[in-house]
Amino acid sequence: MDNKDITIYSTRPTDDRLPVELAVYDMLEKLGIEYLRADHTAARTMEDCIAVDKLLGVVLCKNLFLCNRQKTDFYLLLMPADKGFRTKDLSSQINSARLSFAEEGFMQELLGLTPGSVSVMGLMNDREHKVRLLIDKDLLSADYFGCHPCINTSSLRIKTSDLMEKILPCLGYEPTIVNL
């Protein structure tokens, strides 16, 4: 990804966007949350994300959509990208055995997202709260948090405190803090 020509914006986009993305900006405006936005080519690899997050000045975050073996319990795990992920370490903390990556169909059904666009903002589409939010404690020490606005061609920088104190309460989520 060539990031030298990426412009950083502090306002919502004015061109045509998908409704799922525009809903994120509507929510941020409703809550009075300031943010920075970068539009870019589709972020398909961690290297793509690193380049954009460096421009925005945020900690790179992995967003993993997981489920149990029976596909009855679903989890959105937010964790620092530089940490390794072992299901055993997480399973014991949340009392759920045999975690694996959830299928694309569940991601679309529950979060309204497509692969590569997984984001905490997708929780706004989980009206029945079927997805449990898990956040690694190390993400909470950063001043800013980076995420996609439900599409992987834009990235946002928001205050971590706004995520925890405004966005998640507005969405009706209390995260489970984990230590990976």
VMD Tcl script that builds the backbone (N, CA, C; Angstrom):
set m [mol new atoms 540]
animate dup $m
set s [atomselect $m all]
$s set {name element resname resid chain x y z} {
  {N N MET 1 A 0.847 -1.172 0.000}
  {CA C MET 1 A 0.000 0.000 0.000}
  {C C MET 1 A 0.889 1.231 0.000}
  {N N ASP 2 A 0.648 2.131 -0.913}
  {CA C ASP 2 A 1.406 3.368 -0.998}
  {C C ASP 2 A 0.715 4.408 -0.125}
  {N N ASN 3 A 1.315 4.722 1.021}
  {CA C ASN 3 A 0.650 5.610 1.954}
  {C C ASN 3 A 1.137 7.049 1.887}
  {N N LYS 4 A 2.065 7.367 1.002}
  {CA C LYS 4 A 2.595 8.726 0.991}
  {C C LYS 4 A 1.579 9.741 0.480}
  {N N ASP 5 A 0.554 9.308 -0.235}
  {CA C ASP 5 A -0.447 10.230 -0.753}
  {C C ASP 5 A -1.752 10.203 0.042}
  {N N ILE 6 A -1.763 9.529 1.172}
  {CA C ILE 6 A -2.983 9.440 1.968}
  {C C ILE 6 A -3.196 10.743 2.728}
  {N N THR 7 A -4.400 11.263 2.618}
  {CA C THR 7 A -4.780 12.478 3.340}
  {C C THR 7 A -5.489 12.084 4.626}
  {N N ILE 8 A -5.201 12.824 5.683}
  {CA C ILE 8 A -5.859 12.608 6.962}
  {C C ILE 8 A -6.971 13.650 7.092}
  {N N TYR 9 A -8.175 13.187 7.412}
  {CA C TYR 9 A -9.343 14.059 7.545}
  {C C TYR 9 A -9.849 14.020 8.987}
  {N N SER 10 A -10.547 15.084 9.381}
  {CA C SER 10 A -11.175 15.104 10.708}
  {C C SER 10 A -12.693 15.216 10.576}
  {N N THR 11 A -13.176 14.940 9.375}
  {CA C THR 11 A -14.618 15.008 9.108}
  {C C THR 11 A -15.063 13.748 8.373}
  {N N ARG 12 A -16.368 13.569 8.329}
  {CA C ARG 12 A -16.945 12.432 7.622}
  {C C ARG 12 A -16.709 12.592 6.122}
  {N N PRO 13 A -16.718 11.494 5.389}
  {CA C PRO 13 A -16.560 11.582 3.933}
  {C C PRO 13 A -17.775 12.247 3.290}
  {N N THR 14 A -17.536 12.899 2.158}
  {CA C THR 14 A -18.629 13.568 1.443}
  {C C THR 14 A -19.001 12.839 0.162}
  {N N ASP 15 A -18.231 11.821 -0.202}
  {CA C ASP 15 A -18.548 11.056 -1.407}
  {C C ASP 15 A -19.463 9.887 -1.057}
  {N N ASP 16 A -19.847 9.133 -2.053}
  {CA C ASP 16 A -20.736 7.988 -1.834}
  {C C ASP 16 A -20.023 6.915 -1.020}
  {N N ARG 17 A -20.689 6.451 0.021}
  {CA C ARG 17 A -20.167 5.389 0.874}
  {C C ARG 17 A -21.283 4.407 1.174}
  {N N LEU 18 A -20.900 3.232 1.630}
  {CA C LEU 18 A -21.874 2.221 2.020}
  {C C LEU 18 A -22.624 2.676 3.273}
  {N N PRO 19 A -23.897 2.312 3.371}
  {CA C PRO 19 A -24.679 2.686 4.559}
  {C C PRO 19 A -24.043 2.226 5.870}
  {N N VAL 20 A -23.414 1.055 5.888}
  {CA C VAL 20 A -22.800 0.543 7.111}
  {C C VAL 20 A -21.662 1.462 7.570}
  {N N GLU 21 A -20.928 2.049 6.630}
  {CA C GLU 21 A -19.858 2.979 6.988}
  {C C GLU 21 A -20.437 4.310 7.452}
  {N N LEU 22 A -21.426 4.813 6.733}
  {CA C LEU 22 A -22.035 6.095 7.106}
  {C C LEU 22 A -22.678 6.027 8.492}
  {N N ALA 23 A -23.189 4.868 8.863}
  {CA C ALA 23 A -23.786 4.709 10.189}
  {C C ALA 23 A -22.753 4.920 11.297}
  {N N VAL 24 A -21.508 4.550 11.027}
  {CA C VAL 24 A -20.439 4.772 12.007}
  {C C VAL 24 A -20.240 6.270 12.208}
  {N N TYR 25 A -20.154 7.036 11.118}
  {CA C TYR 25 A -19.957 8.481 11.244}
  {C C TYR 25 A -21.155 9.144 11.912}
  {N N ASP 26 A -22.354 8.654 11.622}
  {CA C ASP 26 A -23.551 9.177 12.283}
  {C C ASP 26 A -23.459 8.988 13.795}
  {N N MET 27 A -23.030 7.791 14.218}
  {CA C MET 27 A -22.915 7.507 15.642}
  {C C MET 27 A -21.850 8.393 16.289}
  {N N LEU 28 A -20.698 8.517 15.636}
  {CA C LEU 28 A -19.620 9.339 16.199}
  {C C LEU 28 A -20.065 10.794 16.352}
  {N N GLU 29 A -20.778 11.307 15.363}
  {CA C GLU 29 A -21.273 12.682 15.433}
  {C C GLU 29 A -22.315 12.831 16.535}
  {N N LYS 30 A -23.210 11.870 16.637}
  {CA C LYS 30 A -24.252 11.902 17.672}
  {C C LYS 30 A -23.638 11.937 19.069}
  {N N LEU 31 A -22.531 11.204 19.251}
  {CA C LEU 31 A -21.869 11.136 20.549}
  {C C LEU 31 A -20.850 12.253 20.767}
  {N N GLY 32 A -20.640 13.094 19.743}
  {CA C GLY 32 A -19.685 14.197 19.858}
  {C C GLY 32 A -18.242 13.739 19.941}
  {N N ILE 33 A -17.916 12.671 19.249}
  {CA C ILE 33 A -16.573 12.098 19.300}
  {C C ILE 33 A -15.730 12.621 18.139}
  {N N GLU 34 A -14.595 13.193 18.485}
  {CA C GLU 34 A -13.636 13.639 17.477}
  {C C GLU 34 A -12.844 12.429 16.984}
  {N N TYR 35 A -12.470 12.472 15.720}
  {CA C TYR 35 A -11.710 11.368 15.141}
  {C C TYR 35 A -10.872 11.883 13.984}
  {N N LEU 36 A -9.906 11.093 13.615}
  {CA C LEU 36 A -9.158 11.305 12.383}
  {C C LEU 36 A -9.483 10.139 11.480}
  {N N ARG 37 A -9.544 10.419 10.174}
  {CA C ARG 37 A -9.910 9.400 9.184}
  {C C ARG 37 A -8.888 9.407 8.063}
  {N N ALA 38 A -8.520 8.225 7.629}
  {CA C ALA 38 A -7.659 8.053 6.456}
  {C C ALA 38 A -8.361 7.101 5.499}
  {N N ASP 39 A -8.506 7.533 4.255}
  {CA C ASP 39 A -9.035 6.664 3.204}
  {C C ASP 39 A -7.841 6.070 2.459}
  {N N HIS 40 A -7.938 4.814 2.087}
  {CA C HIS 40 A -6.808 4.119 1.490}
  {C C HIS 40 A -7.314 2.945 0.668}
  {N N THR 41 A -6.407 2.320 -0.053}
  {CA C THR 41 A -6.788 1.101 -0.757}
  {C C THR 41 A -7.108 0.041 0.291}
  {N N ALA 42 A -7.807 -0.972 -0.109}
  {CA C ALA 42 A -8.237 -2.016 0.833}
  {C C ALA 42 A -7.048 -2.562 1.607}
  {N N ALA 43 A -7.170 -2.531 2.928}
  {CA C ALA 43 A -6.137 -3.080 3.803}
  {C C ALA 43 A -6.370 -4.578 3.894}
  {N N ARG 44 A -5.522 -5.344 3.229}
  {CA C ARG 44 A -5.707 -6.793 3.177}
  {C C ARG 44 A -4.703 -7.571 4.011}
  {N N THR 45 A -3.619 -6.911 4.386}
  {CA C THR 45 A -2.585 -7.592 5.173}
  {C C THR 45 A -2.266 -6.755 6.411}
  {N N MET 46 A -1.573 -7.365 7.351}
  {CA C MET 46 A -1.153 -6.625 8.535}
  {C C MET 46 A -0.184 -5.512 8.136}
  {N N GLU 47 A 0.614 -5.728 7.102}
  {CA C GLU 47 A 1.542 -4.695 6.646}
  {C C GLU 47 A 0.781 -3.460 6.150}
  {N N ASP 48 A -0.326 -3.692 5.447}
  {CA C ASP 48 A -1.169 -2.579 5.000}
  {C C ASP 48 A -1.683 -1.792 6.200}
  {N N CYS 49 A -2.132 -2.507 7.201}
  {CA C CYS 49 A -2.675 -1.864 8.400}
  {C C CYS 49 A -1.600 -1.106 9.164}
  {N N ILE 50 A -0.407 -1.665 9.238}
  {CA C ILE 50 A 0.699 -1.010 9.931}
  {C C ILE 50 A 0.990 0.341 9.291}
  {N N ALA 51 A 1.019 0.400 7.965}
  {CA C ALA 51 A 1.313 1.651 7.265}
  {C C ALA 51 A 0.284 2.729 7.590}
  {N N VAL 52 A -0.984 2.382 7.563}
  {CA C VAL 52 A -2.041 3.358 7.834}
  {C C VAL 52 A -2.040 3.750 9.307}
  {N N ASP 53 A -1.906 2.775 10.195}
  {CA C ASP 53 A -1.924 3.083 11.618}
  {C C ASP 53 A -0.750 3.976 12.009}
  {N N LYS 54 A 0.390 3.798 11.348}
  {CA C LYS 54 A 1.540 4.652 11.616}
  {C C LYS 54 A 1.214 6.099 11.234}
  {N N LEU 55 A 0.556 6.280 10.096}
  {CA C LEU 55 A 0.146 7.630 9.690}
  {C C LEU 55 A -0.830 8.251 10.684}
  {N N LEU 56 A -1.737 7.446 11.202}
  {CA C LEU 56 A -2.732 7.949 12.145}
  {C C LEU 56 A -2.186 8.067 13.575}
  {N N GLY 57 A -1.057 7.454 13.835}
  {CA C GLY 57 A -0.471 7.511 15.170}
  {C C GLY 57 A -1.221 6.665 16.183}
  {N N VAL 58 A -1.606 5.458 15.785}
  {CA C VAL 58 A -2.337 4.565 16.683}
  {C C VAL 58 A -1.631 3.226 16.793}
  {N N VAL 59 A -1.944 2.522 17.869}
  {CA C VAL 59 A -1.437 1.172 18.079}
  {C C VAL 59 A -2.189 0.237 17.141}
  {N N LEU 60 A -1.452 -0.586 16.445}
  {CA C LEU 60 A -2.077 -1.545 15.557}
  {C C LEU 60 A -2.838 -2.572 16.371}
  {N N CYS 61 A -4.068 -2.817 15.991}
  {CA C CYS 61 A -4.964 -3.711 16.720}
  {C C CYS 61 A -5.433 -4.830 15.803}
  {N N LYS 62 A -5.344 -6.061 16.306}
  {CA C LYS 62 A -5.946 -7.199 15.605}
  {C C LYS 62 A -7.370 -7.334 16.078}
  {N N ASN 63 A -8.280 -7.593 15.152}
  {CA C ASN 63 A -9.685 -7.821 15.460}
  {C C ASN 63 A -10.011 -9.237 15.004}
  {N N LEU 64 A -10.245 -10.118 15.945}
  {CA C LEU 64 A -10.496 -11.520 15.615}
  {C C LEU 64 A -11.938 -11.877 15.962}
  {N N PHE 65 A -12.636 -12.451 14.994}
  {CA C PHE 65 A -14.016 -12.885 15.201}
  {C C PHE 65 A -13.988 -14.383 15.421}
  {N N LEU 66 A -14.355 -14.808 16.627}
  {CA C LEU 66 A -14.188 -16.191 17.055}
  {C C LEU 66 A -15.521 -16.812 17.458}
  {N N CYS 67 A -15.523 -18.133 17.535}
  {CA C CYS 67 A -16.705 -18.845 18.040}
  {C C CYS 67 A -16.261 -20.125 18.742}
  {N N ASN 68 A -17.200 -20.696 19.503}
  {CA C ASN 68 A -16.928 -21.981 20.119}
  {C C ASN 68 A -17.169 -23.089 19.091}
  {N N ARG 69 A -16.838 -24.300 19.457}
  {CA C ARG 69 A -16.956 -25.424 18.516}
  {C C ARG 69 A -18.391 -25.642 18.049}
  {N N GLN 70 A -19.354 -25.413 18.932}
  {CA C GLN 70 A -20.762 -25.623 18.595}
  {C C GLN 70 A -21.341 -24.484 17.746}
  {N N LYS 71 A -20.582 -23.414 17.597}
  {CA C LYS 71 A -21.017 -22.232 16.841}
  {C C LYS 71 A -22.277 -21.617 17.449}
  {N N THR 72 A -22.259 -21.578 18.790}
  {CA C THR 72 A -23.384 -20.986 19.516}
  {C C THR 72 A -22.960 -19.735 20.291}
  {N N ASP 73 A -21.670 -19.591 20.557}
  {CA C ASP 73 A -21.135 -18.432 21.263}
  {C C ASP 73 A -20.121 -17.740 20.353}
  {N N PHE 74 A -20.244 -16.419 20.254}
  {CA C PHE 74 A -19.388 -15.656 19.344}
  {C C PHE 74 A -18.670 -14.556 20.112}
  {N N TYR 75 A -17.447 -14.268 19.681}
  {CA C TYR 75 A -16.584 -13.321 20.379}
  {C C TYR 75 A -15.880 -12.425 19.369}
  {N N LEU 76 A -15.765 -11.150 19.731}
  {CA C LEU 76 A -14.918 -10.218 18.989}
  {C C LEU 76 A -13.768 -9.882 19.916}
  {N N LEU 77 A -12.573 -10.303 19.545}
  {CA C LEU 77 A -11.380 -10.080 20.350}
  {C C LEU 77 A -10.560 -8.957 19.734}
  {N N LEU 78 A -10.268 -7.936 20.554}
  {CA C LEU 78 A -9.391 -6.842 20.148}
  {C C LEU 78 A -8.098 -7.004 20.931}
  {N N MET 79 A -6.988 -7.044 20.210}
  {CA C MET 79 A -5.706 -7.258 20.873}
  {C C MET 79 A -4.593 -6.573 20.095}
  {N N PRO 80 A -3.485 -6.246 20.764}
  {CA C PRO 80 A -2.360 -5.652 20.044}
  {C C PRO 80 A -1.853 -6.607 18.967}
  {N N ALA 81 A -1.520 -6.046 17.827}
  {CA C ALA 81 A -1.085 -6.877 16.692}
  {C C ALA 81 A 0.227 -7.589 16.973}
  {N N ASP 82 A 1.041 -7.035 17.860}
  {CA C ASP 82 A 2.343 -7.652 18.096}
  {C C ASP 82 A 2.289 -8.783 19.127}
  {N N LYS 83 A 1.123 -9.065 19.649}
  {CA C LYS 83 A 0.971 -10.178 20.593}
  {C C LYS 83 A 0.559 -11.431 19.845}
  {N N GLY 84 A 1.089 -12.532 20.286}
  {CA C GLY 84 A 0.676 -13.810 19.713}
  {C C GLY 84 A -0.673 -14.221 20.282}
  {N N PHE 85 A -1.406 -14.995 19.511}
  {CA C PHE 85 A -2.714 -15.457 19.959}
  {C C PHE 85 A -2.715 -16.968 20.050}
  {N N ARG 86 A -3.000 -17.454 21.254}
  {CA C ARG 86 A -3.165 -18.892 21.469}
  {C C ARG 86 A -4.532 -19.084 22.096}
  {N N THR 87 A -5.349 -19.885 21.450}
  {CA C THR 87 A -6.726 -20.058 21.929}
  {C C THR 87 A -6.761 -20.558 23.363}
  {N N LYS 88 A -5.787 -21.371 23.750}
  {CA C LYS 88 A -5.746 -21.912 25.106}
  {C C LYS 88 A -5.678 -20.792 26.141}
  {N N ASP 89 A -4.873 -19.760 25.863}
  {CA C ASP 89 A -4.729 -18.637 26.794}
  {C C ASP 89 A -6.048 -17.885 26.973}
  {N N LEU 90 A -6.797 -17.754 25.913}
  {CA C LEU 90 A -8.067 -17.034 25.987}
  {C C LEU 90 A -9.184 -17.920 26.541}
  {N N SER 91 A -9.237 -19.149 26.101}
  {CA C SER 91 A -10.314 -20.066 26.509}
  {C C SER 91 A -10.458 -20.153 28.016}
  {N N SER 92 A -9.349 -20.250 28.707}
  {CA C SER 92 A -9.408 -20.392 30.166}
  {C C SER 92 A -9.950 -19.126 30.840}
  {N N GLN 93 A -9.739 -17.965 30.224}
  {CA C GLN 93 A -10.197 -16.710 30.829}
  {C C GLN 93 A -11.691 -16.455 30.612}
  {N N ILE 94 A -12.245 -17.037 29.562}
  {CA C ILE 94 A -13.656 -16.770 29.257}
  {C C ILE 94 A -14.530 -18.011 29.402}
  {N N ASN 95 A -13.936 -19.089 29.898}
  {CA C ASN 95 A -14.663 -20.353 30.115}
  {C C ASN 95 A -15.349 -20.857 28.844}
  {N N SER 96 A -14.603 -20.878 27.771}
  {CA C SER 96 A -15.123 -21.397 26.506}
  {C C SER 96 A -14.032 -22.236 25.850}
  {N N ALA 97 A -14.280 -23.492 25.721}
  {CA C ALA 97 A -13.292 -24.388 25.129}
  {C C ALA 97 A -13.406 -24.428 23.615}
  {N N ARG 98 A -12.316 -24.791 22.997}
  {CA C ARG 98 A -12.252 -25.030 21.559}
  {C C ARG 98 A -12.698 -23.838 20.711}
  {N N LEU 99 A -12.043 -22.727 20.915}
  {CA C LEU 99 A -12.315 -21.533 20.110}
  {C C LEU 99 A -11.684 -21.676 18.736}
  {N N SER 100 A -12.348 -21.122 17.749}
  {CA C SER 100 A -11.785 -21.065 16.402}
  {C C SER 100 A -12.316 -19.817 15.716}
  {N N PHE 101 A -11.800 -19.543 14.536}
  {CA C PHE 101 A -12.296 -18.398 13.781}
  {C C PHE 101 A -13.701 -18.704 13.279}
  {N N ALA 102 A -14.589 -17.751 13.452}
  {CA C ALA 102 A -15.976 -17.930 13.017}
  {C C ALA 102 A -16.060 -17.804 11.503}
  {N N GLU 103 A -17.028 -18.474 10.940}
  {CA C GLU 103 A -17.223 -18.455 9.490}
  {C C GLU 103 A -17.717 -17.082 9.022}
  {N N GLU 104 A -17.396 -16.783 7.779}
  {CA C GLU 104 A -17.766 -15.511 7.156}
  {C C GLU 104 A -19.269 -15.230 7.252}
  {N N GLY 105 A -20.083 -16.236 7.097}
  {CA C GLY 105 A -21.531 -16.046 7.152}
  {C C GLY 105 A -21.997 -15.513 8.493}
  {N N PHE 106 A -21.376 -15.971 9.584}
  {CA C PHE 106 A -21.725 -15.469 10.904}
  {C C PHE 106 A -21.277 -14.016 11.068}
  {N N MET 107 A -20.126 -13.685 10.502}
  {CA C MET 107 A -19.628 -12.317 10.569}
  {C C MET 107 A -20.609 -11.365 9.881}
  {N N GLN 108 A -21.097 -11.782 8.738}
  {CA C GLN 108 A -22.061 -10.968 7.995}
  {C C GLN 108 A -23.388 -10.888 8.752}
  {N N GLU 109 A -23.863 -12.027 9.239}
  {CA C GLU 109 A -25.158 -12.081 9.919}
  {C C GLU 109 A -25.167 -11.283 11.220}
  {N N LEU 110 A -24.122 -11.433 12.037}
  {CA C LEU 110 A -24.115 -10.840 13.366}
  {C C LEU 110 A -23.549 -9.422 13.415}
  {N N LEU 111 A -22.529 -9.155 12.599}
  {CA C LEU 111 A -21.868 -7.855 12.643}
  {C C LEU 111 A -22.087 -7.009 11.392}
  {N N GLY 112 A -22.651 -7.612 10.350}
  {CA C GLY 112 A -22.851 -6.875 9.107}
  {C C GLY 112 A -21.543 -6.538 8.414}
  {N N LEU 113 A -20.513 -7.362 8.637}
  {CA C LEU 113 A -19.178 -7.083 8.114}
  {C C LEU 113 A -18.693 -8.180 7.185}
  {N N THR 114 A -17.724 -7.815 6.363}
  {CA C THR 114 A -17.077 -8.767 5.473}
  {C C THR 114 A -15.643 -8.992 5.954}
  {N N PRO 115 A -15.024 -10.096 5.572}
  {CA C PRO 115 A -13.644 -10.345 5.992}
  {C C PRO 115 A -12.736 -9.173 5.619}
  {N N GLY 116 A -11.838 -8.852 6.537}
  {CA C GLY 116 A -10.932 -7.723 6.337}
  {C C GLY 116 A -11.478 -6.423 6.892}
  {N N SER 117 A -12.758 -6.392 7.196}
  {CA C SER 117 A -13.384 -5.175 7.719}
  {C C SER 117 A -13.820 -5.321 9.169}
  {N N VAL 118 A -13.411 -6.389 9.820}
  {CA C VAL 118 A -13.839 -6.632 11.196}
  {C C VAL 118 A -13.377 -5.472 12.067}
  {N N SER 119 A -14.294 -4.972 12.869}
  {CA C SER 119 A -14.041 -3.792 13.684}
  {C C SER 119 A -15.003 -3.770 14.855}
  {N N VAL 120 A -14.585 -3.139 15.926}
  {CA C VAL 120 A -15.469 -2.951 17.069}
  {C C VAL 120 A -16.715 -2.176 16.658}
  {N N MET 121 A -16.625 -1.363 15.618}
  {CA C MET 121 A -17.781 -0.593 15.155}
  {C C MET 121 A -18.891 -1.506 14.619}
  {N N GLY 122 A -18.544 -2.713 14.226}
  {CA C GLY 122 A -19.545 -3.665 13.748}
  {C C GLY 122 A -20.531 -4.071 14.829}
  {N N LEU 123 A -20.181 -3.836 16.090}
  {CA C LEU 123 A -21.099 -4.184 17.179}
  {C C LEU 123 A -22.392 -3.381 17.105}
  {N N MET 124 A -22.366 -2.256 16.400}
  {CA C MET 124 A -23.601 -1.473 16.252}
  {C C MET 124 A -24.649 -2.248 15.450}
  {N N ASN 125 A -24.219 -3.265 14.718}
  {CA C ASN 125 A -25.137 -4.088 13.930}
  {C C ASN 125 A -25.621 -5.327 14.682}
  {N N ASP 126 A -25.034 -5.581 15.837}
  {CA C ASP 126 A -25.400 -6.747 16.645}
  {C C ASP 126 A -26.486 -6.342 17.639}
  {N N ARG 127 A -27.655 -6.125 17.144}
  {CA C ARG 127 A -28.765 -5.596 17.945}
  {C C ARG 127 A -29.214 -6.560 19.057}
  {N N GLU 128 A -28.985 -7.855 18.860}
  {CA C GLU 128 A -29.377 -8.843 19.865}
  {C C GLU 128 A -28.233 -9.192 20.825}
  {N N HIS 129 A -27.101 -8.533 20.668}
  {CA C HIS 129 A -25.934 -8.742 21.526}
  {C C HIS 129 A -25.538 -10.210 21.618}
  {N N LYS 130 A -25.407 -10.831 20.467}
  {CA C LYS 130 A -24.981 -12.231 20.414}
  {C C LYS 130 A -23.458 -12.369 20.446}
  {N N VAL 131 A -22.757 -11.256 20.226}
  {CA C VAL 131 A -21.297 -11.269 20.201}
  {C C VAL 131 A -20.780 -10.683 21.509}
  {N N ARG 132 A -19.888 -11.408 22.144}
  {CA C ARG 132 A -19.263 -10.930 23.392}
  {C C ARG 132 A -17.961 -10.229 23.033}
  {N N LEU 133 A -17.785 -9.021 23.528}
  {CA C LEU 133 A -16.584 -8.229 23.242}
  {C C LEU 133 A -15.499 -8.541 24.257}
  {N N LEU 134 A -14.313 -8.880 23.750}
  {CA C LEU 134 A -13.142 -9.161 24.562}
  {C C LEU 134 A -12.044 -8.183 24.162}
  {N N ILE 135 A -11.446 -7.511 25.139}
  {CA C ILE 135 A -10.377 -6.550 24.843}
  {C C ILE 135 A -9.162 -6.899 25.682}
  {N N ASP 136 A -8.027 -7.056 25.019}
  {CA C ASP 136 A -6.786 -7.292 25.742}
  {C C ASP 136 A -6.432 -6.037 26.535}
  {N N LYS 137 A -6.049 -6.212 27.772}
  {CA C LYS 137 A -5.788 -5.089 28.681}
  {C C LYS 137 A -4.732 -4.129 28.148}
  {N N ASP 138 A -3.782 -4.625 27.359}
  {CA C ASP 138 A -2.713 -3.756 26.855}
  {C C ASP 138 A -3.226 -2.692 25.881}
  {N N LEU 139 A -4.340 -2.938 25.227}
  {CA C LEU 139 A -4.899 -1.915 24.330}
  {C C LEU 139 A -5.408 -0.705 25.105}
  {N N LEU 140 A -5.789 -0.925 26.339}
  {CA C LEU 140 A -6.397 0.142 27.131}
  {C C LEU 140 A -5.401 1.178 27.620}
  {N N SER 141 A -4.107 0.871 27.545}
  {CA C SER 141 A -3.092 1.824 28.011}
  {C C SER 141 A -2.731 2.865 26.948}
  {N N ALA 142 A -3.145 2.649 25.721}
  {CA C ALA 142 A -2.853 3.612 24.643}
  {C C ALA 142 A -3.866 4.750 24.675}
  {N N ASP 143 A -3.421 5.955 24.344}
  {CA C ASP 143 A -4.323 7.111 24.304}
  {C C ASP 143 A -5.330 7.001 23.169}
  {N N TYR 144 A -4.886 6.427 22.059}
  {CA C TYR 144 A -5.743 6.342 20.869}
  {C C TYR 144 A -5.900 4.905 20.413}
  {N N PHE 145 A -6.990 4.707 19.732}
  {CA C PHE 145 A -7.385 3.387 19.254}
  {C C PHE 145 A -7.674 3.503 17.763}
  {N N GLY 146 A -7.229 2.534 16.989}
  {CA C GLY 146 A -7.488 2.539 15.554}
  {C C GLY 146 A -8.424 1.430 15.149}
  {N N CYS 147 A -9.331 1.740 14.226}
  {CA C CYS 147 A -10.258 0.722 13.738}
  {C C CYS 147 A -10.804 1.138 12.374}
  {N N HIS 148 A -11.392 0.193 11.693}
  {CA C HIS 148 A -12.084 0.486 10.446}
  {C C HIS 148 A -13.511 0.938 10.760}
  {N N PRO 149 A -14.069 1.811 9.926}
  {CA C PRO 149 A -15.486 2.176 10.084}
  {C C PRO 149 A -16.374 1.184 9.332}
  {N N CYS 150 A -16.185 -0.104 9.637}
  {CA C CYS 150 A -16.952 -1.212 9.042}
  {C C CYS 150 A -16.640 -1.436 7.569}
  {N N ILE 151 A -15.540 -0.898 7.107}
  {CA C ILE 151 A -15.083 -1.115 5.728}
  {C C ILE 151 A -13.556 -0.979 5.743}
  {N N ASN 152 A -12.852 -1.824 4.981}
  {CA C ASN 152 A -11.390 -1.814 5.076}
  {C C ASN 152 A -10.703 -0.864 4.098}
  {N N THR 153 A -11.441 0.118 3.604}
  {CA C THR 153 A -10.844 1.143 2.752}
  {C C THR 153 A -10.754 2.490 3.473}
  {N N SER 154 A -11.034 2.477 4.753}
  {CA C SER 154 A -10.875 3.655 5.618}
  {C C SER 154 A -10.432 3.173 6.985}
  {N N SER 155 A -9.747 4.046 7.696}
  {CA C SER 155 A -9.347 3.754 9.065}
  {C C SER 155 A -9.595 4.992 9.905}
  {N N LEU 156 A -9.890 4.766 11.188}
  {CA C LEU 156 A -10.194 5.849 12.111}
  {C C LEU 156 A -9.235 5.828 13.286}
  {N N ARG 157 A -8.977 7.018 13.819}
  {CA C ARG 157 A -8.269 7.149 15.095}
  {C C ARG 157 A -9.224 7.845 16.047}
  {N N ILE 158 A -9.523 7.171 17.151}
  {CA C ILE 158 A -10.372 7.756 18.179}
  {C C ILE 158 A -9.686 7.580 19.521}
  {N N LYS 159 A -10.077 8.385 20.486}
  {CA C LYS 159 A -9.522 8.238 21.826}
  {C C LYS 159 A -10.006 6.922 22.425}
  {N N THR 160 A -9.099 6.224 23.062}
  {CA C THR 160 A -9.464 4.982 23.737}
  {C C THR 160 A -10.523 5.257 24.800}
  {N N SER 161 A -10.401 6.389 25.462}
  {CA C SER 161 A -11.397 6.733 26.485}
  {C C SER 161 A -12.782 6.933 25.862}
  {N N ASP 162 A -12.853 7.470 24.636}
  {CA C ASP 162 A -14.150 7.618 23.963}
  {C C ASP 162 A -14.748 6.259 23.619}
  {N N LEU 163 A -13.891 5.328 23.227}
  {CA C LEU 163 A -14.374 3.974 22.952}
  {C C LEU 163 A -14.993 3.379 24.212}
  {N N MET 164 A -14.265 3.457 25.306}
  {CA C MET 164 A -14.687 2.793 26.541}
  {C C MET 164 A -15.820 3.525 27.264}
  {N N GLU 165 A -15.811 4.854 27.216}
  {CA C GLU 165 A -16.759 5.641 28.012}
  {C C GLU 165 A -17.975 6.135 27.237}
  {N N LYS 166 A -17.896 6.158 25.915}
  {CA C LYS 166 A -19.017 6.679 25.130}
  {C C LYS 166 A -19.579 5.661 24.139}
  {N N ILE 167 A -18.705 5.112 23.290}
  {CA C ILE 167 A -19.176 4.242 22.214}
  {C C ILE 167 A -19.761 2.938 22.761}
  {N N LEU 168 A -18.969 2.230 23.570}
  {CA C LEU 168 A -19.450 0.942 24.069}
  {C C LEU 168 A -20.695 1.078 24.941}
  {N N PRO 169 A -20.776 2.053 25.847}
  {CA C PRO 169 A -22.033 2.221 26.583}
  {C C PRO 169 A -23.216 2.555 25.669}
  {N N CYS 170 A -22.983 3.366 24.650}
  {CA C CYS 170 A -24.053 3.692 23.706}
  {C C CYS 170 A -24.564 2.435 23.006}
  {N N LEU 171 A -23.656 1.533 22.687}
  {CA C LEU 171 A -24.025 0.294 22.006}
  {C C LEU 171 A -24.542 -0.776 22.981}
  {N N GLY 172 A -24.419 -0.509 24.270}
  {CA C GLY 172 A -24.899 -1.462 25.274}
  {C C GLY 172 A -23.930 -2.595 25.538}
  {N N TYR 173 A -22.631 -2.337 25.375}
  {CA C TYR 173 A -21.618 -3.375 25.580}
  {C C TYR 173 A -20.716 -3.040 26.749}
  {N N GLU 174 A -20.478 -4.032 27.580}
  {CA C GLU 174 A -19.447 -3.941 28.602}
  {C C GLU 174 A -18.433 -5.018 28.258}
  {N N PRO 175 A -17.229 -4.618 27.872}
  {CA C PRO 175 A -16.267 -5.615 27.430}
  {C C PRO 175 A -15.731 -6.453 28.573}
  {N N THR 176 A -15.294 -7.646 28.207}
  {CA C THR 176 A -14.532 -8.487 29.127}
  {C C THR 176 A -13.063 -8.197 28.843}
  {N N ILE 177 A -12.333 -7.780 29.871}
  {CA C ILE 177 A -10.919 -7.464 29.706}
  {C C ILE 177 A -10.130 -8.755 29.927}
  {N N VAL 178 A -9.279 -9.077 28.967}
  {CA C VAL 178 A -8.494 -10.311 29.030}
  {C C VAL 178 A -7.000 -9.968 29.005}
  {N N ASN 179 A -6.180 -10.922 29.380}
  {CA C ASN 179 A -4.731 -10.744 29.401}
  {C C ASN 179 A -4.118 -11.848 28.568}
  {N N LEU 180 A -3.681 -11.509 27.372}
  {CA C LEU 180 A -3.101 -12.504 26.459}
  {C C LEU 180 A -1.579 -12.420 26.441}
}
mol reanalyze $m
mol bondsrecalc $m
mol representation Tube
mol addrep $m
